[in-house]
């Protein structure tokens, strides 16, 4: 008598592959890790976006209010020991923001602020003739304009050791808050913030507090001469122009 031994699909003769079980576990673990990392990145991006939103929500009405007040800024902007812009009048402040793309749910790319400060009259600067090129570089770095043609002055060089030039009485203070989503930081690029020259600061979203924004606003309108403490610690060695 013949006995046929056929195993059903669910019989113990067909045990589950140990390798497949091992690979399935590894795959599940990796997918959970990817999902977790993706969620962490999305959360970090949203915190940065929210910080940029706070910046815009402060500076947009700030610009309008101070434009209406049009204060005189008591701070002197010194070009050198003998040359300074003083009694500066606040004019034409503006705040703008840009998203990364046109989507309604796009993250903010940056927030920018600028204000034009105007002295009562053109500013006179006196330099030695061998300092002419250095003066040109300073004017370019500080976004200042000469009312006199400096090259023409050189061509008509006098016998005196020094020359005098008139500088336009206005210049811009600019701040750009750039979202660096790869770093999870806000790169604050400034021009002529607390004096002539560029400066760059890197801030975490958590550092963008109401106190920081208030202190920056007070510095801009001359109600404080002190750079906000978080900016002192966040200043970068490398400088960028705005």
Secondary structure, DSSP 8 states (H G I E B T S, - for coil): --------TTSTTS---HHHHHHHHHHHHHHHHHHHHHHHHHHHHHHHHHHHHHHHHHHHHHHHHHHHH--EE---EESSSS-EE-SEEEEEEEEEEEESSSSTT--EEEEEEEEEEE-SS-EEEEEEGGGHHHHHHHHHHHT--BSS-HHHHHHT--SSSEEEEEE-SEEEEEEEEEEETTTTEEEEEEESSSSSSEEEEEEEGGG--HHHHHHHHHHHTTS--S--HHHHHHB-SS----
